[in-house]
Amino acid sequence: MSVFTNPASAAGDQAKAYVAAVLGLLGSAEPMEVLRQTPSALQRKLGEMSAAEISRPEAPGKWSVGQVMQHLADSELVWGYRLRMVLSHDRPPLTGYDQDLWAERLGYRDADAQEALSCFGVLRGANLRLLDRATDADLRRVGVHAERGEERLDHMVRLYAGHDLLHLRQIDRIRASL
């Protein structure tokens, strides 16, 4: 299993390895800049692919670019909820989710990549507006993730920026495999 696979039932050590790997992708990059640039980077990548390429998985049992796009839209929805919970509640619980179950049960195979990108862009814009207004004290607020424990909002920002980079690289890898 890849270190980047992060099912909701992951053990604590696996969750720590996932976080470390995702933050490693971010490195010293400015997380807010990564978050701002991702929608246009995704649009460019989709614009360079045909509908057939977008729907073709890189290998049996792996996701297509369309499925990745739907995952990003749903992940942004989850992050928006978590962001709002941390900003408005004291130490709220943050529920995990199994991305593979979401993909299977929510029909990612049939996802429309452009529709998913549109949804992602709207959600990302709303989330960035909240973060732009956040104070230093807001960024130190904490939520309690079901698998990963306490997470400060500034850490979540870095984690989601790294998550963007992970999936941008995944899209490049899928495109190269076609």
DOBA-60431 format. One line per 8 residues: number of its first residue (from 1); their letters; for each residue x, y, z of C-alpha. Coordinates in Angstrom, 1 decimal. Each point is the difference from the previous one (the first is absolute). Example, Ala and Ser with C-alpha at 12.3 -4.5 7.8 and 13.67 -1.06 7.14 Angstrom:
% residues 2
1) AS) 12.3:-4.5:7.8 ~ 1.4:3.4:-0.7
***
This chain:
% residues 178
1) MSVFTNPA) 0.0:0.0:0.0 ~ 1.3:3.4:-0.9 ~ 0.9:2.5:2.7 ~ -2.4:2.4:-1.7 ~ -3.0:-2.4:0.5 ~ -1.8:1.3:3.1 ~ -3.1:-2.0:0.8 ~ -2.1:1.2:2.9
9) SAAGDQAK) 0.9:-3.2:1.9 ~ 3.8:0.7:-0.3 ~ 2.1:-0.7:3.1 ~ 1.6:2.9:1.7 ~ 3.5:-0.8:-1.5 ~ -1.4:-0.2:-3.5 ~ -1.8:3.3:0.5 ~ 3.3:1.6:1.2
17) AYVAAVLG) 1.8:-1.4:-3.0 ~ -2.7:1.4:-2.4 ~ 0.2:3.5:1.6 ~ 3.8:0.0:-0.2 ~ 0.0:-1.1:-3.6 ~ -2.6:2.6:-1.0 ~ 1.9:2.8:1.9 ~ 3.2:-1.2:-1.7
25) LLGSAEPM) -1.6:0.7:-3.4 ~ -0.7:3.6:1.1 ~ 3.6:0.5:1.3 ~ 0.7:3.7:0.4 ~ -2.7:1.1:-2.5 ~ -2.5:2.7:1.2 ~ -3.2:-2.0:0.8 ~ -2.4:2.8:-0.8
33) EVLRQTPS) 1.6:0.6:-3.4 ~ -0.3:-3.8:-0.8 ~ -3.6:0.1:1.1 ~ -0.7:3.0:-2.2 ~ 1.7:-1.4:-3.1 ~ -1.5:-3.5:0.1 ~ -3.3:0.8:-1.8 ~ 1.8:1.6:-3.0
41) ALQRKLGE) 2.6:-2.8:-0.1 ~ -2.8:-2.6:-0.1 ~ -1.8:1.9:-2.7 ~ 3.2:0.1:-2.1 ~ 0.5:-3.8:0.4 ~ -3.6:-0.8:-0.9 ~ 0.2:2.3:-3.0 ~ 2.9:-2.1:-1.3
49) MSAAEISR) -2.0:-3.3:0.1 ~ -2.7:-1.5:-2.0 ~ -3.2:-1.4:1.7 ~ 1.2:-3.5:-0.7 ~ 3.4:0.7:1.7 ~ -1.8:1.6:3.0 ~ -2.1:-3.0:0.6 ~ 2.8:-2.7:-0.5
57) PEAPGKWS) 1.6:-1.2:3.2 ~ 3.8:-0.4:0.0 ~ -0.3:-3.7:0.8 ~ -2.7:-2.5:1.2 ~ -1.2:0.9:3.4 ~ 1.5:3.6:-0.2 ~ -1.8:3.3:-0.4 ~ -0.5:1.9:-3.2
65) VGQVMQHL) 0.6:3.8:-0.2 ~ -3.8:0.4:0.2 ~ -0.1:-2.0:3.3 ~ 2.8:2.1:1.4 ~ -1.9:3.1:-0.9 ~ -3.1:-1.2:1.8 ~ 2.2:-1.0:3.0 ~ 1.4:3.6:0.1
73) ADSELVWG) -3.5:1.5:-0.1 ~ -1.2:-2.2:2.8 ~ 3.2:0.4:2.0 ~ -0.4:3.8:-0.3 ~ -3.6:-0.3:1.3 ~ 1.3:-2.0:3.0 ~ 2.8:2.5:0.6 ~ -2.5:2.9:-0.1
81) YRLRMVLS) -2.1:-1.7:2.7 ~ 3.1:-0.6:2.1 ~ 1.2:3.5:-0.5 ~ -3.3:1.5:1.1 ~ -0.2:-2.3:3.0 ~ 3.5:0.9:1.2 ~ -0.7:3.8:-0.5 ~ -3.3:-0.1:1.8
89) HDRPPLTG) 0.2:-2.7:2.7 ~ 2.5:-0.7:2.7 ~ 2.0:-3.2:-0.7 ~ -2.7:-1.6:-2.2 ~ 0.2:-3.7:-1.0 ~ 1.1:-0.4:-3.6 ~ -1.4:-3.2:-1.6 ~ 2.2:-1.9:-2.4
97) YDQDLWAE) -1.3:-1.7:-3.2 ~ 1.1:-2.8:-2.2 ~ 0.7:1.5:-3.4 ~ -0.3:-3.4:-1.7 ~ -3.4:-0.6:1.4 ~ -1.1:3.5:-1.2 ~ 1.4:-0.8:-3.5 ~ -1.8:-3.3:-0.1
105) RLGYRDAD) -3.3:1.0:1.5 ~ -0.3:3.5:-1.3 ~ 0.6:-0.9:-3.6 ~ 3.4:1.6:-0.7 ~ 0.3:-2.2:-3.1 ~ -2.9:1.9:-1.6 ~ 1.2:3.4:1.2 ~ 0.1:2.9:-2.5
113) AQEALSCF) 3.5:1.5:0.4 ~ -0.9:3.5:-1.0 ~ -3.0:0.0:2.3 ~ 2.2:-1.2:2.9 ~ 2.5:2.7:-0.8 ~ -2.7:2.6:0.0 ~ -1.2:-1.2:3.4 ~ 3.6:-0.1:1.3
121) GVLRGANL) 0.7:3.5:-1.2 ~ -3.1:1.4:1.7 ~ 0.7:-1.8:3.3 ~ 3.7:1.0:-0.1 ~ -0.9:3.6:-0.6 ~ -2.3:0.0:3.1 ~ 2.6:-1.7:2.1 ~ 2.7:2.4:-1.0
129) RLLDRATD) -2.2:3.0:0.8 ~ -0.4:-1.4:3.6 ~ 3.8:-0.6:0.3 ~ 0.7:3.5:-1.4 ~ -2.0:1.4:2.9 ~ 1.5:-2.3:2.6 ~ 2.2:1.6:2.7 ~ 3.1:-1.6:1.5
137) ADLRRVGV) -2.1:-1.1:2.9 ~ -2.5:-1.6:-2.4 ~ 2.9:-1.9:-1.6 ~ 1.0:-1.4:3.4 ~ -3.5:-1.4:0.6 ~ -0.1:-3.8:0.4 ~ -2.3:-2.7:-1.2 ~ 0.3:-3.6:1.1
145) HAERGEER) 0.2:-2.4:-3.0 ~ -1.3:-3.5:0.7 ~ 3.2:-1.7:-1.3 ~ 2.7:2.7:0.2 ~ -0.9:1.7:3.3 ~ 0.4:3.7:0.6 ~ 0.5:2.1:-3.1 ~ 0.5:3.7:-0.1
153) LDHMVRLY) -1.6:2.0:-2.8 ~ 3.4:1.2:-1.3 ~ 1.0:-3.7:-0.2 ~ -3.2:-0.9:-1.9 ~ 0.8:2.8:-2.5 ~ 3.5:-1.6:-0.7 ~ -1.6:-3.5:-0.1 ~ -2.6:1.0:-2.6
161) AGHDLLHL) 2.6:1.8:-2.1 ~ 2.1:-3.1:0.0 ~ -3.1:-2.0:-0.8 ~ -0.4:2.2:-3.1 ~ 3.6:-0.7:-1.1 ~ -0.5:-3.7:0.6 ~ -3.0:-0.1:-2.4 ~ 1.6:2.3:-2.6
169) RQIDRIRA) 2.9:-2.4:-0.2 ~ -2.5:-2.9:-0.1 ~ -1.7:1.6:-3.0 ~ 3.4:0.4:-1.7 ~ 0.8:-3.6:0.7 ~ -3.3:-1.2:-1.5 ~ 0.5:2.2:-3.1 ~ 3.4:-1.5:-0.5
177) SL) -1.4:-3.5:0.2 ~ -2.5:0.5:-2.7
***
